[in-house]
Amino acid sequence: MSKFVSFFQNRRSQEGVIEELAEYISKTEPELRGFSDKNLYRMKKFYEIYRGFPILSTLLRELSWSHNLAIFSRSKTAEEREFYLNIAIREKYSFRELDRQISAGIYERTMLGNKALPAVVKNKFPNALNNFKDSYSFEFLKLPAEHSESDLQKGLLKQLKDFILEIGKDFLFIGEEYRVQVGNSDFFIDLLFYHKGLQCLVAFELKADKFKPEHLGQLNFYLEALDRDVKKPNENPSIGILLCKDKDSEVVEYALSRTLQPTMIAQYKIQLPDKKLLQQKLHELFKEN
């Protein structure tokens, strides 16, 4: 280290210092690796970005340099960097998983999801923020544009690991076509999960078409059945998520305005979303508020 300090002290100008430092290290410490001029520029940028945020220093140390490099080089704001630092640690993302989530715009989709959380969900689950998204990306299913609900369900079950990575590792899978009996009739919930953090059952209903208000009645019925007959006394009320291929935001707002059940309506995509479009939507949403 003293050699490097001496190197800087002996310089009269800082122009070209990175390139010269890289060359100096290569000559004086040939056994050291990872100190090319390109990497030194990254280290300098890393320092400049985070020196004003000492509160993040603990988080930075919990991730590899590759993780940190992906986050600080691909995030536009301090809030976005903090989000990715926290979620990468909480979800224990590999570098590949983190790279995919950044490409899929999980930050923007989660922030949009927070804004779209119905009041009933916020009231019953004060810590629900950052647990749900306004849209989900299922590009890993490689489904054709025209597909059925059965195709979607089979694909999600076949690639359950990727599905849970997309929705969050706090979701524990309980079963498909989960049967609830009401009176003398049997009803089947497409996918049933348990959320560890929120301590509640989460029912997913899949619709391979555009959202219709009547879809909500079916989901609310399932939530009532779960709360009466399946939920344990120590657990929170069940949450319902209606996953649709498309939705009209105004129709969704009207449909949810008088709903007393904690239900959400989200869109799913079968290809990676356009990050620029997500960023624009997020910018417009925050501008309105």
N, C-alpha and C positions, 0 to 999 in steps of 0.2 A: 504493500500500500504506500509506503514511504517513497518508493520509486515513482509512483503515479503522481503523488503530491509534488515531488520535485519537478516532474515533467511540466505540470501546470505552472508552477512558480517561475520556471525559466522561460516561459513564453511571454512575448511582448504583445502579441495579437491573438485573438480567439478565432480568427478566420481559419477555416479548414482544420480546426482542432480535433474534430471527431475522426477524420480520415487519418490524421497524423498519430492520434492516440492509438487507433487500431493497429497501425503499422508498428508503433513503438511497443505495444504489448506483444505483438507477433514476434518481434525480434528479441525482446528481453525476457519474455515468459512463453516460449514456444509450446510448453506443455498445456497452457490454458486454452480452453475451447469456448466458443460462443461469444467472442469479443470482436467480431467483424465490425466494420464501420456501420453496416446495416443494423446489426443488433445494438450497437452503442447508440445509434439514433433513436431506436425504440426505447432503450433504457432512459435516455434523456427525456423523451416525450412522456414516458410513464411517470417520471419524477415531477415534471412540470404540471401534469394533470392532477396528481394526487397530493401534492405538497400542501394544498389548501384544505385538505379533508382528512385531518388526522384521525377522525372517528372511524374511517374506513380501513385503517392500517391493520387491524386485527383480521378483518375479512380477507384482505389481500394475501396475508400470510397463509391462509387456509387453502389457497388454490395454487396450482402449478403456474409456472411462467407462461405456458401455452394458453391456459385458461385466461389468465390476466391479459395477455396480449390480444386475444380475441375480443375481450370485453372492452378494453380501453381504445382499441383501434377501430371498433365498429359501432360504438355508442356515440350519440351526438350530445347528450346532456349528462350532468352529474346524477340526475334522478334515474336515468336509464342505466348508467353504470352501477349505481347502488342496487337497483333491481336485479340486474344479472349476477352481481356478486352474491346477493342473498339467495337467489333461487338456485344458482349453481351449487352452493354449499348445502342448502336444504334438500334439494333433490338428488344430490351426489352425482351430478352429470359427469359423464366422461367427456373428453374433449369433442368427440364426434357428436354426442348428444347436445352439447352446448352450441356447437357450430350450427347444427340443424335448427335449434330453437331460435337462434338469432336470425337465421335466414328466413324462418317462418314467422318472424315478427311477433314473438310471444309477448314482448313488452307492450307493444301497441295494442294487441288483442286483449291483453289482461287489463290495461288501463281503460279501454273502451268497455270491457265487461264490467269494471267497477262502476263506471258511469251509468251503465244500463241496469244495474242491480235494482230490482223492484223494492219499494219501501218495506214491504212485508218481510223480505229476506234480510234487509238491513236491520230491522227492528228485532227480529228473532235471532239473528246471528251477527252480532256486532263485529266479530272477527272474520267475517266472510270475505273481506277484501282480498284480492290477489289469488282467490281460490277458484274463480270461474272466469271464463272468457266469453266475449261476444260472438266469436267464431272459432271453430276448431279446424285444424288442418289434417286431413287424412290422405295426403299424397302418397303415403307408404302403401296404401291399399291397391294403388294402380287400377282403380275402377274405371270403366268406360263412362262417357258422359251420360249415357242412358243406362240406368241400373235400378234394381228394385230394392225395397227395404230388406228383403231376404239376402240379397247380395251384400248389402252394407253390413248387416248383422253378422253374416258368416265371415266376412272379411275382418271385421273388428275382433271377433273371437279367435280367428286364426292367427292374428297378429296382436294378441292381447297385450304383450309387453310394450309394443310401440303405442298402442292405444293409451295405456296407463302413463307412459312417458309424456304423452300429449296432454292428458287431463290432469296429471299430477300424481306423485307416488303416495300421497295420503289416501288415495282411493283404493280400497280393498275389494276385489271382485267377489261377489256372492253367488251369482248365477244368471243364466239366460232363461228367457221364457219363465220367469219366476211366478209360480202359481199362488194366487190369493183367492180364497173362497168367500163369497158373500152370498148368504142365503143358500140356495141350492145350485148356484152357478159358479163356475170357475173362470177366472180372468188371469191373463198372463202378461207380466211386465217384461218388456224386451230385454233390458239389462238392469241388474240391481247391484249396487255397490254400497260399501260402508265407508264413510269419511272419518279417518282417525282424528283429525284436528277439530272438526266440527261435531264429532260424536253423533252422527245421524246417518240414517239410510238415505241413499241417493238413487232415485229411479230415473233411468234414461229411456225415453221413448223415441223411436227412430221414424222419421218421415222422409221418404225419398222424393218429396215434392215441396211445393211452396206452403208455408204456414197458413192454416185456416183456423179461425176462432174455435170451431167445434173440436179441434184436436185438444184444446185445453181442458174441456170437460172430462175427457177420458183420463187425462193425466191427474187431474184433481181427485177423481174417483179412486185411482190407484193409491194416491197419497193418504186419503182417508182410510182406506183398507189397511195400509201399512201401519198407520198410527194406532188404529184400534186393535189390530190383531197380531202384528209382528214386532213393532217397536217395544223395546224394554223400558221399564219405568225410569231408569236413570239416563236414558238417551233423549236427545233433542228431537223435535218434530222432523219428519222426513222432508227431503227436498226433491223436487221434480225438475228435470231438464229435458225439454223437448228439442231434439236435434233435427232441424229441417234443412233441406237442400237450398231453400231460398226463403226470404221473409221480407215483408214490407214493414218498416219501422213504425209507421203510423198505425197500421193494423195491430201490430204487437202492443203498442202503447194502449190502444183502446181495449184490447182483449184483457190486458193485465190490470187495468185501472181499478176494477172492483173485485179482483181475486184476493181471497183471504189466505189461500194456501201459498207457501213459499215455493213458487214455480218460476222457472226461467225459460226463455226461448232463445236458442242459439242457432246459428247457421253453421253448416259444415262445408268444407271445400275439399275437392279431391285432387287439388294441385296446390303447390305452395302459393301463398297469397302475394300480391304485389305490395312490397314494403313501402314504396313511395305513396301508394294510394292509402295504406293504413296510416302512415305518418300525416298525410293530408287530412284524413278524417279525424285523427286525434287532435291535430292543430285546430281545426274548425270547431270541434266540440269544446275545447278549453277556451277558445276565443268567445264562444257563445256564453260561457259561464263566467 
